[in-house]
Amino acid sequence: MRLILGISGSLRERSFNTALLREAERLAPEDVAIEVADLSGIPLYNRDLEAADGYPAPVADFRKAIRGAEAILIATPEYNFSVTGVLKNALDWASRGSDSPLNDKVAAVMGAGGRFGTARAQLHLREILIHNRVLVLPREFLVSRAGEQFDDQLRLKDDEMAQRLLRHVTELASLARRVQPASV
């Protein structure tokens, strides 16, 4: 079983990006499990908090979840042509130290947003991930006009979009398998 950690750049209760991760979880192949991280308890990055007594518990849990996953799947909205502060803050905490759990990790990015999807946020996210040598799947996955793409239960309306999402997850799992074979 391949474990992928899903990370949403939104804390909204009815976030389209969290919904996209939930759809990825629902559609994932049988040999892939997706677990969605909770970023709501992660404090704003402050080196004093890190130095005082190790990492705060929500940060330590987040880092442990990244370390335990074979790959990460990040869904981000686009705010001001970039990723959200919530996501950047979580990645700042995760990127710290020579033992960062992000180091050499395999990832895929995606996003649900407005007219242009989240293209600029995804590009900026790729630049952020370079710091930890994260190998990012070279394919974009954009959901434009997200409000029209999800139903009232936050499920994708379009079967073709759902199939594209399944391919995105399958490609991430395949990349993780090639880069880091499962232990026997």
TORPA-4810 file (N, C-alpha, C, O; in nm, 3 decimals):
<nodes>
NODE_1_0.085_-0.118_0.000_0.000_0.000_0.000_0.089_0.124_0.000_0.177_0.137_0.085_M
NODE_2_0.067_0.214_-0.093_0.137_0.342_-0.100_0.061_0.445_-0.020_-0.060_0.461_-0.038_R
NODE_3_0.130_0.516_0.070_0.067_0.621_0.147_0.107_0.757_0.091_0.225_0.790_0.082_L
NODE_4_0.007_0.834_0.053_0.026_0.970_0.005_-0.035_1.064_0.107_-0.149_1.044_0.150_I
NODE_5_0.040_1.166_0.147_-0.012_1.266_0.239_-0.069_1.382_0.157_0.003_1.444_0.079_L
NODE_6_-0.196_1.409_0.175_-0.260_1.522_0.109_-0.248_1.646_0.196_-0.270_1.640_0.317_G
NODE_7_-0.212_1.757_0.135_-0.199_1.884_0.206_-0.280_1.989_0.131_-0.255_2.017_0.014_I
NODE_8_-0.378_2.047_0.202_-0.459_2.152_0.143_-0.409_2.287_0.190_-0.379_2.306_0.308_S
NODE_9_-0.401_2.380_0.098_-0.360_2.516_0.131_-0.474_2.602_0.181_-0.459_2.724_0.191_G
NODE_10_-0.587_2.541_0.212_-0.703_2.616_0.258_-0.756_2.558_0.387_-0.758_2.437_0.407_S
NODE_11_-0.799_2.647_0.475_-0.862_2.605_0.600_-1.014_2.618_0.595_-1.083_2.583_0.691_L
NODE_12_-1.068_2.667_0.483_-1.213_2.686_0.471_-1.287_2.554_0.490_-1.242_2.448_0.446_R
NODE_13_-1.401_2.563_0.556_-1.481_2.444_0.581_-1.524_2.377_0.450_-1.521_2.254_0.440_E
NODE_14_-1.564_2.455_0.352_-1.607_2.400_0.223_-1.506_2.434_0.113_-1.542_2.479_0.004_R
NODE_15_-1.382_2.412_0.144_-1.273_2.442_0.050_-1.279_2.350_-0.071_-1.291_2.228_-0.058_S
NODE_16_-1.269_2.410_-0.189_-1.263_2.329_-0.311_-1.132_2.251_-0.318_-1.129_2.142_-0.375_F
NODE_17_-1.026_2.304_-0.261_-0.898_2.235_-0.265_-0.896_2.115_-0.171_-0.840_2.010_-0.204_N
NODE_18_-0.955_2.130_-0.054_-0.969_2.015_0.035_-1.063_1.913_-0.029_-1.040_1.792_-0.020_T
NODE_19_-1.168_1.961_-0.094_-1.261_1.871_-0.165_-1.187_1.795_-0.276_-1.213_1.677_-0.298_A
NODE_20_-1.097_1.863_-0.344_-1.019_1.797_-0.449_-0.934_1.684_-0.391_-0.922_1.577_-0.451_L
NODE_21_-0.875_1.708_-0.273_-0.799_1.602_-0.206_-0.891_1.487_-0.163_-0.853_1.370_-0.175_L
NODE_22_-1.009_1.520_-0.115_-1.104_1.415_-0.074_-1.148_1.332_-0.195_-1.167_1.211_-0.184_R
NODE_23_-1.164_1.398_-0.309_-1.197_1.326_-0.431_-1.081_1.237_-0.475_-1.102_1.125_-0.521_E
NODE_24_-0.959_1.287_-0.460_-0.841_1.204_-0.491_-0.837_1.082_-0.400_-0.805_0.972_-0.444_A
NODE_25_-0.870_1.103_-0.274_-0.875_0.993_-0.177_-0.980_0.890_-0.219_-0.956_0.770_-0.212_E
NODE_26_-1.096_0.938_-0.261_-1.206_0.849_-0.301_-1.174_0.772_-0.429_-1.209_0.655_-0.443_R
NODE_27_-1.107_0.839_-0.522_-1.081_0.780_-0.654_-0.950_0.701_-0.661_-0.926_0.632_-0.760_L
NODE_28_-0.867_0.711_-0.560_-0.733_0.650_-0.565_-0.740_0.500_-0.595_-0.834_0.431_-0.555_A
NODE_29_-0.639_0.452_-0.666_-0.632_0.307_-0.691_-0.629_0.230_-0.558_-0.595_0.286_-0.453_P
NODE_30_-0.665_0.102_-0.563_-0.673_0.020_-0.442_-0.542_0.012_-0.365_-0.543_-0.003_-0.243_E
NODE_31_-0.430_0.022_-0.434_-0.300_0.010_-0.366_-0.246_0.144_-0.317_-0.129_0.153_-0.279_D
NODE_32_-0.330_0.247_-0.319_-0.289_0.381_-0.275_-0.386_0.432_-0.170_-0.508_0.429_-0.189_V
NODE_33_-0.331_0.479_-0.058_-0.411_0.542_0.047_-0.370_0.688_0.056_-0.251_0.720_0.058_A
NODE_34_-0.468_0.775_0.062_-0.441_0.918_0.078_-0.496_0.961_0.213_-0.613_0.938_0.244_I
NODE_35_-0.410_1.023_0.291_-0.446_1.075_0.423_-0.429_1.226_0.417_-0.322_1.273_0.378_E
NODE_36_-0.530_1.302_0.454_-0.524_1.448_0.444_-0.480_1.508_0.577_-0.540_1.483_0.681_V
NODE_37_-0.374_1.588_0.571_-0.319_1.653_0.690_-0.410_1.766_0.736_-0.482_1.825_0.656_A
NODE_38_-0.406_1.794_0.866_-0.479_1.905_0.924_-0.379_2.014_0.960_-0.297_1.996_1.051_D
NODE_39_-0.385_2.127_0.891_-0.292_2.237_0.916_-0.347_2.339_1.015_-0.278_2.435_1.048_L
NODE_40_-0.469_2.321_1.062_-0.535_2.424_1.141_-0.465_2.457_1.274_-0.478_2.569_1.322_S
NODE_41_-0.393_2.364_1.333_-0.328_2.390_1.461_-0.185_2.437_1.452_-0.121_2.465_1.554_G
NODE_42_-0.132_2.446_1.330_0.008_2.485_1.314_0.023_2.635_1.338_-0.040_2.715_1.271_I
NODE_43_0.108_2.672_1.436_0.125_2.815_1.465_0.205_2.884_1.355_0.270_2.819_1.273_P
NODE_44_0.199_3.017_1.355_0.282_3.092_1.262_0.429_3.062_1.291_0.470_3.050_1.406_L
NODE_45_0.505_3.048_1.183_0.646_3.014_1.203_0.716_3.121_1.286_0.705_3.240_1.260_Y
NODE_46_0.788_3.073_1.385_0.866_3.160_1.473_0.984_3.078_1.522_0.966_2.981_1.596_N
NODE_47_1.103_3.115_1.482_1.223_3.039_1.518_1.237_3.026_1.670_1.292_2.927_1.718_R
NODE_48_1.187_3.123_1.745_1.193_3.114_1.890_1.114_2.993_1.942_1.156_2.928_2.037_D
NODE_49_1.000_2.964_1.879_0.921_2.847_1.919_0.996_2.718_1.888_0.989_2.622_1.964_L
NODE_50_1.067_2.718_1.778_1.144_2.600_1.739_1.261_2.579_1.834_1.288_2.466_1.876_E
NODE_51_1.330_2.685_1.868_1.450_2.675_1.950_1.418_2.649_2.097_1.498_2.588_2.168_A
NODE_52_1.302_2.695_2.144_1.270_2.686_2.286_1.259_2.542_2.335_1.319_2.506_2.436_A
NODE_53_1.183_2.460_2.265_1.156_2.326_2.317_1.128_2.228_2.204_1.035_2.148_2.213_D
NODE_54_1.206_2.233_2.098_1.177_2.150_1.982_1.060_2.209_1.906_1.030_2.328_1.918_G
NODE_55_0.995_2.127_1.828_0.882_2.175_1.749_0.753_2.169_1.830_0.734_2.075_1.907_Y
NODE_56_0.664_2.268_1.814_0.533_2.258_1.878_0.463_2.130_1.832_0.486_2.085_1.720_P
NODE_57_0.378_2.072_1.915_0.315_1.942_1.886_0.249_1.935_1.748_0.269_1.836_1.678_A
NODE_58_0.169_2.035_1.705_0.108_2.024_1.571_0.212_2.021_1.460_0.192_1.955_1.358_P
NODE_59_0.323_2.091_1.479_0.430_2.092_1.380_0.501_1.957_1.379_0.528_1.901_1.272_V
NODE_60_0.530_1.904_1.496_0.595_1.773_1.506_0.509_1.666_1.441_0.560_1.579_1.371_A
NODE_61_0.377_1.673_1.464_0.285_1.576_1.402_0.285_1.589_1.250_0.285_1.488_1.179_D
NODE_62_0.286_1.712_1.200_0.287_1.737_1.056_0.416_1.683_0.995_0.413_1.616_0.891_F
NODE_63_0.528_1.712_1.057_0.657_1.663_1.008_0.660_1.509_1.008_0.712_1.448_0.914_R
NODE_64_0.606_1.448_1.112_0.601_1.302_1.122_0.515_1.244_1.009_0.550_1.142_0.950_K
NODE_65_0.403_1.309_0.981_0.315_1.262_0.874_0.384_1.270_0.738_0.371_1.180_0.656_A
NODE_66_0.458_1.378_0.715_0.533_1.390_0.589_0.637_1.280_0.580_0.651_1.214_0.477_I
NODE_67_0.711_1.261_0.689_0.816_1.160_0.691_0.761_1.020_0.663_0.824_0.940_0.595_R
NODE_68_0.641_0.991_0.717_0.582_0.859_0.701_0.518_0.833_0.566_0.489_0.719_0.532_G
NODE_69_0.496_0.938_0.489_0.433_0.922_0.358_0.538_0.896_0.250_0.651_0.944_0.259_A
NODE_70_0.499_0.822_0.150_0.590_0.797_0.039_0.587_0.910_-0.062_0.679_0.927_-0.143_E
NODE_71_0.480_0.989_-0.058_0.467_1.103_-0.149_0.370_1.202_-0.086_0.295_1.169_0.006_A
NODE_72_0.374_1.325_-0.138_0.277_1.424_-0.093_0.201_1.480_-0.213_0.255_1.493_-0.323_I
NODE_73_0.076_1.511_-0.188_-0.013_1.567_-0.290_-0.067_1.698_-0.233_-0.142_1.698_-0.136_L
NODE_74_-0.027_1.808_-0.294_-0.063_1.939_-0.242_-0.167_2.005_-0.332_-0.149_2.016_-0.454_I
NODE_75_-0.277_2.047_-0.271_-0.382_2.120_-0.342_-0.384_2.262_-0.285_-0.407_2.281_-0.166_A
NODE_76_-0.362_2.359_-0.371_-0.356_2.497_-0.322_-0.445_2.591_-0.400_-0.451_2.585_-0.523_T
NODE_77_-0.515_2.679_-0.328_-0.580_2.790_-0.396_-0.472_2.889_-0.441_-0.354_2.873_-0.409_P
NODE_78_-0.513_2.989_-0.514_-0.419_3.094_-0.555_-0.462_3.225_-0.492_-0.572_3.274_-0.517_E
NODE_79_-0.374_3.281_-0.411_-0.397_3.412_-0.350_-0.288_3.506_-0.399_-0.170_3.479_-0.380_Y
NODE_80_-0.326_3.615_-0.461_-0.229_3.715_-0.507_-0.117_3.654_-0.591_0.001_3.685_-0.572_N
NODE_81_-0.154_3.567_-0.682_-0.061_3.501_-0.775_0.033_3.403_-0.706_0.137_3.369_-0.762_F
NODE_82_0.001_3.357_-0.586_0.091_3.268_-0.512_0.010_3.169_-0.429_-0.112_3.162_-0.438_S
NODE_83_0.083_3.093_-0.348_0.020_2.999_-0.256_-0.036_3.076_-0.137_-0.005_3.194_-0.118_V
NODE_84_-0.116_3.011_-0.060_-0.175_3.074_0.058_-0.072_3.085_0.170_0.026_3.012_0.174_T
NODE_85_-0.097_3.178_0.261_-0.011_3.191_0.378_-0.012_3.066_0.464_0.090_3.028_0.522_G
NODE_86_-0.128_3.001_0.473_-0.142_2.878_0.551_-0.046_2.771_0.498_0.026_2.707_0.575_V
NODE_87_-0.045_2.753_0.367_0.041_2.651_0.307_0.188_2.690_0.320_0.270_2.606_0.358_L
NODE_88_0.221_2.813_0.289_0.361_2.857_0.299_0.413_2.841_0.441_0.526_2.796_0.461_K
NODE_89_0.330_2.877_0.539_0.369_2.864_0.679_0.398_2.717_0.714_0.500_2.688_0.777_N
NODE_90_0.309_2.627_0.675_0.329_2.484_0.704_0.456_2.433_0.637_0.532_2.357_0.698_A
NODE_91_0.479_2.474_0.513_0.600_2.431_0.443_0.725_2.491_0.506_0.830_2.426_0.509_L
NODE_92_0.716_2.614_0.557_0.829_2.673_0.627_0.867_2.588_0.748_0.985_2.560_0.770_D
NODE_93_0.768_2.546_0.827_0.796_2.460_0.942_0.854_2.326_0.897_0.950_2.278_0.956_W
NODE_94_0.798_2.267_0.792_0.842_2.135_0.747_0.980_2.138_0.683_1.050_2.037_0.682_A
NODE_95_1.019_2.253_0.629_1.144_2.261_0.554_1.267_2.278_0.643_1.380_2.271_0.594_S
NODE_96_1.247_2.301_0.771_1.356_2.336_0.861_1.448_2.218_0.890_1.403_2.104_0.904_R
NODE_97_1.577_2.248_0.899_1.676_2.151_0.945_1.728_2.060_0.836_1.664_2.038_0.734_G
NODE_98_1.845_2.007_0.861_1.905_1.914_0.766_1.829_1.782_0.762_1.844_1.704_0.668_S
NODE_99_1.747_1.757_0.864_1.666_1.635_0.869_1.521_1.661_0.826_1.431_1.586_0.863_D
NODE_100_1.499_1.766_0.747_1.364_1.801_0.704_1.298_1.681_0.637_1.359_1.615_0.553_S
NODE_101_1.173_1.652_0.674_1.103_1.540_0.610_1.070_1.567_0.463_1.034_1.475_0.390_P
NODE_102_1.082_1.692_0.421_1.058_1.724_0.280_1.177_1.689_0.191_1.161_1.675_0.070_L
NODE_103_1.294_1.676_0.249_1.414_1.652_0.169_1.396_1.530_0.078_1.369_1.420_0.124_N
NODE_104_1.412_1.554_-0.052_1.408_1.449_-0.154_1.275_1.374_-0.162_1.270_1.262_-0.213_D
NODE_105_1.169_1.435_-0.112_1.037_1.373_-0.117_0.983_1.383_-0.260_1.028_1.467_-0.338_K
NODE_106_0.888_1.299_-0.294_0.818_1.301_-0.422_0.684_1.369_-0.399_0.617_1.344_-0.298_V
NODE_107_0.643_1.456_-0.493_0.518_1.530_-0.474_0.449_1.556_-0.607_0.508_1.547_-0.715_A
NODE_108_0.322_1.589_-0.595_0.243_1.640_-0.708_0.166_1.759_-0.655_0.129_1.764_-0.537_A
NODE_109_0.142_1.855_-0.743_0.066_1.974_-0.704_-0.059_1.983_-0.790_-0.064_1.934_-0.903_V
NODE_110_-0.158_2.047_-0.735_-0.284_2.068_-0.806_-0.358_2.181_-0.738_-0.317_2.227_-0.631_M
NODE_111_-0.466_2.224_-0.798_-0.542_2.330_-0.735_-0.673_2.357_-0.805_-0.689_2.335_-0.925_G
NODE_112_-0.767_2.405_-0.725_-0.899_2.445_-0.774_-0.916_2.593_-0.746_-0.897_2.638_-0.633_A
NODE_113_-0.951_2.667_-0.848_-0.961_2.811_-0.830_-1.057_2.876_-0.927_-1.156_2.817_-0.968_G
NODE_114_-1.025_2.999_-0.962_-1.111_3.080_-1.048_-1.088_3.054_-1.195_-1.061_2.941_-1.237_G
NODE_115_-1.100_3.159_-1.273_-1.095_3.149_-1.419_-0.968_3.083_-1.471_-0.973_3.006_-1.567_R
NODE_116_-0.855_3.113_-1.409_-0.728_3.056_-1.454_-0.681_2.941_-1.366_-0.563_2.905_-1.370_F
NODE_117_-0.770_2.885_-1.287_-0.732_2.776_-1.199_-0.634_2.827_-1.096_-0.658_2.928_-1.031_G
NODE_118_-0.525_2.759_-1.081_-0.423_2.798_-0.983_-0.284_2.788_-1.045_-0.188_2.753_-0.977_T
NODE_119_-0.274_2.820_-1.173_-0.148_2.802_-1.247_-0.031_2.876_-1.183_0.077_2.819_-1.168_A
NODE_120_-0.051_3.002_-1.146_0.060_3.079_-1.090_0.096_3.030_-0.951_0.215_3.027_-0.917_R
NODE_121_0.000_2.991_-0.872_0.028_2.936_-0.738_0.106_2.806_-0.751_0.200_2.782_-0.675_A
NODE_122_0.068_2.722_-0.846_0.139_2.595_-0.864_0.283_2.620_-0.908_0.375_2.550_-0.863_Q
NODE_123_0.303_2.718_-0.994_0.439_2.751_-1.037_0.522_2.799_-0.919_0.637_2.757_-0.902_L
NODE_124_0.465_2.886_-0.838_0.536_2.937_-0.720_0.563_2.824_-0.620_0.669_2.820_-0.558_H
NODE_125_0.468_2.735_-0.603_0.485_2.622_-0.512_0.603_2.534_-0.556_0.680_2.487_-0.472_L
NODE_126_0.616_2.513_-0.685_0.730_2.435_-0.735_0.861_2.502_-0.697_0.958_2.435_-0.660_R
NODE_127_0.865_2.635_-0.707_0.987_2.708_-0.669_1.016_2.693_-0.520_1.132_2.677_-0.482_E
NODE_128_0.913_2.697_-0.437_0.930_2.680_-0.293_0.986_2.542_-0.261_1.075_2.528_-0.177_I
NODE_129_0.935_2.441_-0.329_0.975_2.303_-0.301_1.118_2.271_-0.345_1.177_2.174_-0.298_L
NODE_130_1.173_2.351_-0.435_1.312_2.330_-0.479_1.408_2.334_-0.361_1.508_2.262_-0.359_I
NODE_131_1.378_2.418_-0.261_1.465_2.432_-0.144_1.499_2.297_-0.081_1.611_2.278_-0.033_H
NODE_132_1.403_2.205_-0.080_1.424_2.074_-0.018_1.441_1.962_-0.121_1.426_1.844_-0.089_N
NODE_133_1.472_2.000_-0.244_1.496_1.902_-0.349_1.377_1.808_-0.370_1.395_1.689_-0.399_R
NODE_134_1.257_1.861_-0.354_1.137_1.781_-0.374_1.122_1.755_-0.523_1.126_1.848_-0.604_V
NODE_135_1.104_1.629_-0.559_1.084_1.590_-0.698_0.935_1.600_-0.727_0.855_1.520_-0.679_L
NODE_136_0.898_1.700_-0.807_0.756_1.728_-0.833_0.717_1.672_-0.970_0.784_1.696_-1.070_V
NODE_137_0.608_1.599_-0.971_0.550_1.548_-1.095_0.538_1.664_-1.194_0.483_1.768_-1.158_L
NODE_138_0.588_1.649_-1.315_0.591_1.763_-1.408_0.457_1.803_-1.467_0.450_1.898_-1.544_P
NODE_139_0.353_1.734_-1.435_0.221_1.763_-1.492_0.141_1.854_-1.399_0.141_1.836_-1.277_R
NODE_140_0.072_1.953_-1.458_-0.018_2.039_-1.381_-0.155_1.973_-1.372_-0.193_1.894_-1.459_E
NODE_141_-0.226_2.005_-1.267_-0.366_1.966_-1.258_-0.442_2.088_-1.207_-0.428_2.127_-1.091_F
NODE_142_-0.522_2.146_-1.295_-0.595_2.269_-1.263_-0.744_2.246_-1.273_-0.792_2.180_-1.365_L
NODE_143_-0.816_2.300_-1.178_-0.962_2.302_-1.185_-1.002_2.448_-1.193_-1.001_2.520_-1.093_V
NODE_144_-1.036_2.492_-1.314_-1.080_2.630_-1.334_-1.228_2.641_-1.299_-1.304_2.546_-1.311_S
NODE_145_-1.266_2.762_-1.256_-1.406_2.788_-1.221_-1.458_2.679_-1.126_-1.561_2.615_-1.150_R
NODE_146_-1.384_2.661_-1.017_-1.412_2.552_-0.924_-1.556_2.550_-0.874_-1.612_2.443_-0.852_A
NODE_147_-1.616_2.666_-0.856_-1.753_2.671_-0.808_-1.852_2.601_-0.900_-1.960_2.559_-0.857_G
NODE_148_-1.816_2.587_-1.026_-1.902_2.519_-1.123_-1.867_2.371_-1.137_-1.943_2.296_-1.197_E
NODE_149_-1.755_2.329_-1.082_-1.705_2.192_-1.104_-1.744_2.093_-0.995_-1.735_1.972_-1.013_Q
NODE_150_-1.790_2.147_-0.880_-1.826_2.061_-0.767_-1.975_2.071_-0.739_-2.035_2.178_-0.756_F
NODE_151_-2.035_1.961_-0.695_-2.176_1.963_-0.657_-2.191_2.007_-0.512_-2.093_2.047_-0.449_D
NODE_152_-2.312_1.999_-0.458_-2.339_2.042_-0.320_-2.265_1.958_-0.216_-2.241_2.006_-0.105_D
NODE_153_-2.230_1.836_-0.250_-2.155_1.748_-0.159_-2.004_1.760_-0.181_-1.926_1.682_-0.126_Q
NODE_154_-1.965_1.858_-0.262_-1.823_1.882_-0.296_-1.760_1.762_-0.366_-1.645_1.727_-0.340_L
NODE_155_-1.837_1.701_-0.455_-1.787_1.594_-0.541_-1.775_1.652_-0.682_-1.856_1.736_-0.722_R
NODE_156_-1.675_1.608_-0.755_-1.659_1.654_-0.893_-1.780_1.612_-0.976_-1.824_1.497_-0.969_L
NODE_157_-1.831_1.705_-1.054_-1.948_1.678_-1.138_-1.910_1.605_-1.266_-1.987_1.523_-1.317_K
NODE_158_-1.793_1.636_-1.318_-1.752_1.589_-1.450_-1.668_1.462_-1.441_-1.564_1.459_-1.376_D
NODE_159_-1.716_1.356_-1.508_-1.644_1.228_-1.506_-1.505_1.240_-1.569_-1.411_1.176_-1.524_D
NODE_160_-1.493_1.322_-1.673_-1.362_1.340_-1.738_-1.263_1.404_-1.640_-1.146_1.364_-1.636_E
NODE_161_-1.309_1.502_-1.563_-1.223_1.566_-1.463_-1.183_1.464_-1.356_-1.068_1.462_-1.311_M
NODE_162_-1.277_1.380_-1.315_-1.248_1.277_-1.215_-1.144_1.178_-1.270_-1.054_1.135_-1.196_A
NODE_163_-1.155_1.143_-1.397_-1.057_1.051_-1.457_-0.919_1.116_-1.467_-0.817_1.050_-1.448_Q
NODE_164_-0.916_1.246_-1.495_-0.788_1.318_-1.498_-0.725_1.320_-1.358_-0.604_1.304_-1.344_R
NODE_165_-0.808_1.338_-1.257_-0.758_1.337_-1.118_-0.704_1.199_-1.083_-0.598_1.188_-1.021_L
NODE_166_-0.774_1.095_-1.121_-0.726_0.958_-1.098_-0.591_0.937_-1.165_-0.501_0.879_-1.104_L
NODE_167_-0.575_0.983_-1.288_-0.446_0.969_-1.358_-0.336_1.046_-1.285_-0.222_0.998_-1.276_R
NODE_168_-0.369_1.163_-1.232_-0.271_1.245_-1.159_-0.222_1.169_-1.036_-0.101_1.163_-1.010_H
NODE_169_-0.313_1.112_-0.961_-0.278_1.035_-0.841_-0.200_0.910_-0.878_-0.102_0.875_-0.812_V
NODE_170_-0.243_0.842_-0.983_-0.176_0.721_-1.029_-0.033_0.751_-1.073_0.059_0.674_-1.044_T
NODE_171_-0.013_0.862_-1.144_0.121_0.902_-1.186_0.210_0.936_-1.066_0.329_0.905_-1.067_E
NODE_172_0.153_1.001_-0.965_0.230_1.031_-0.844_0.271_0.902_-0.775_0.387_0.888_-0.735_L
NODE_173_0.179_0.808_-0.760_0.212_0.680_-0.696_0.318_0.605_-0.776_0.407_0.543_-0.719_A
NODE_174_0.308_0.610_-0.907_0.406_0.544_-0.993_0.544_0.608_-0.979_0.645_0.538_-0.972_S
NODE_175_0.547_0.741_-0.974_0.675_0.810_-0.955_0.735_0.774_-0.820_0.855_0.748_-0.810_L
NODE_176_0.654_0.771_-0.716_0.703_0.734_-0.582_0.757_0.591_-0.583_0.858_0.563_-0.519_A
NODE_177_0.690_0.503_-0.654_0.733_0.363_-0.663_0.870_0.353_-0.731_0.956_0.275_-0.689_R
NODE_178_0.890_0.431_-0.837_1.018_0.427_-0.910_1.131_0.489_-0.829_1.243_0.440_-0.832_R
NODE_179_1.100_0.596_-0.758_1.203_0.667_-0.683_1.235_0.598_-0.551_1.351_0.592_-0.511_V
NODE_180_1.133_0.546_-0.485_1.151_0.486_-0.354_1.070_0.356_-0.348_0.956_0.357_-0.302_Q
NODE_181_1.126_0.245_-0.395_1.051_0.118_-0.395_1.007_0.082_-0.253_1.074_0.113_-0.155_P
NODE_182_0.891_0.015_-0.246_0.838_-0.028_-0.115_0.932_-0.128_-0.051_0.993_-0.210_-0.120_A
NODE_183_0.943_-0.122_0.080_1.027_-0.219_0.151_0.955_-0.353_0.158_0.832_-0.359_0.162_S
NODE_184_1.034_-0.458_0.159_0.977_-0.594_0.158_0.960_-0.645_0.299_0.914_-0.757_0.319_V
</nodes>
